[in-house]
Amino acid sequence: MQIQGLDLLAKEKLEFVLQNRLKEFGYFHIKTANTMQNVATVEMELGNYGKSLQYNLQVLEVRKKTFGDDHLKVANSHTSIA
């Protein structure tokens, strides 16, 4: 239960950071995508698999647009989705 409490706190902080990244950089920016990836990881830890998948799909979209289909970061995003 203590771990889940820490994960909930991390989720809250990361969601705050994500909102700031969206305002500062916009949706299609690698810093925004990296923060989304961190939120997805915490959602997975909390057992919120649907939310995690949703964030990971967004990360994939941003990384494909930013780096192209053949980049390692895009491959990592596919792995996170699987």
Backbone torsions as a table, in degrees:
resi	resn	phi	psi	omega
1	MET	NA	-37.0	177.8
2	GLN	-60.8	-42.4	179.4
3	ILE	-62.1	-44.3	-179.6
4	GLN	-62.7	-37.1	176.4
5	GLY	-61.3	-41.2	176.9
6	LEU	-65.7	-39.4	177.8
7	ASP	-64.1	-39.2	178.4
8	LEU	-65.1	-40.1	177.1
9	LEU	-64.7	-43.6	177.7
10	ALA	-60.9	-42.8	179.5
11	LYS	-60.6	-44.9	-180.0
12	GLU	-60.2	-46.7	-179.4
13	LYS	-65.3	-43.5	-179.1
14	LEU	-66.5	-37.2	177.7
15	GLU	-64.7	-36.3	175.2
16	PHE	-63.1	-47.0	178.9
17	VAL	-62.3	-41.4	-179.9
18	LEU	-60.1	-44.2	178.3
19	GLN	-60.1	-40.5	177.5
20	ASN	-66.6	-39.8	177.9
21	ARG	-62.8	-42.6	179.4
22	LEU	-61.4	-41.3	179.0
23	LYS	-68.2	-43.0	-174.3
24	GLU	-77.6	-44.4	-172.2
25	PHE	-110.8	-21.9	-174.7
26	GLY	90.2	176.2	-174.8
27	TYR	-68.8	-46.2	-174.0
28	PHE	-91.1	63.1	176.8
29	HIS	-135.5	142.4	-174.7
30	ILE	-64.0	-33.4	177.6
31	LYS	-65.7	-37.7	175.8
32	THR	-65.1	-44.8	180.0
33	ALA	-62.1	-41.0	179.6
34	ASN	-63.8	-38.7	177.3
35	THR	-68.2	-39.9	175.9
36	MET	-59.7	-40.1	178.3
37	GLN	-61.2	-41.2	178.3
38	ASN	-65.5	-40.3	176.5
39	VAL	-63.3	-42.6	179.1
40	ALA	-59.2	-40.4	179.5
41	THR	-63.8	-43.3	179.0
42	VAL	-66.8	-41.3	177.1
43	GLU	-59.1	-40.5	177.5
44	MET	-62.2	-44.7	179.5
45	GLU	-59.8	-34.1	-179.7
46	LEU	-82.3	-5.1	179.9
47	GLY	85.6	11.2	178.3
48	ASN	-90.8	73.0	-171.1
49	TYR	-66.8	-36.6	178.7
50	GLY	-64.2	-43.7	178.0
51	LYS	-66.2	-40.2	178.1
52	SER	-60.1	-45.6	178.9
53	LEU	-61.1	-43.1	-179.9
54	GLN	-59.2	-46.7	177.5
55	TYR	-64.2	-42.9	-179.3
56	ASN	-63.4	-35.3	176.4
57	LEU	-66.7	-36.6	176.5
58	GLN	-66.1	-41.8	177.8
59	VAL	-60.4	-44.3	178.5
60	LEU	-58.7	-45.1	179.6
61	GLU	-58.4	-46.9	-178.9
62	VAL	-66.2	-44.3	-178.2
63	ARG	-65.7	-38.5	177.1
64	LYS	-61.9	-44.2	-179.5
65	LYS	-67.7	-37.4	-176.0
66	THR	-77.3	-44.7	-171.2
67	PHE	-108.1	-19.6	-172.9
68	GLY	92.7	164.8	-173.0
69	ASP	-66.2	-26.0	-171.2
70	ASP	-98.8	18.5	-178.0
71	HIS	-90.9	149.0	179.9
72	LEU	-58.0	-38.3	179.4
73	LYS	-62.7	-35.7	177.3
74	VAL	-67.6	-42.2	176.7
75	ALA	-61.4	-41.4	177.7
76	ASN	-61.9	-37.0	177.7
77	SER	-65.1	-40.7	176.0
78	HIS	-60.6	-39.2	178.8
79	THR	-64.5	-41.2	179.7
80	SER	-63.3	-34.7	-179.9
81	ILE	-72.8	-37.0	-179.2
82	ALA	-69.8	NA	NA
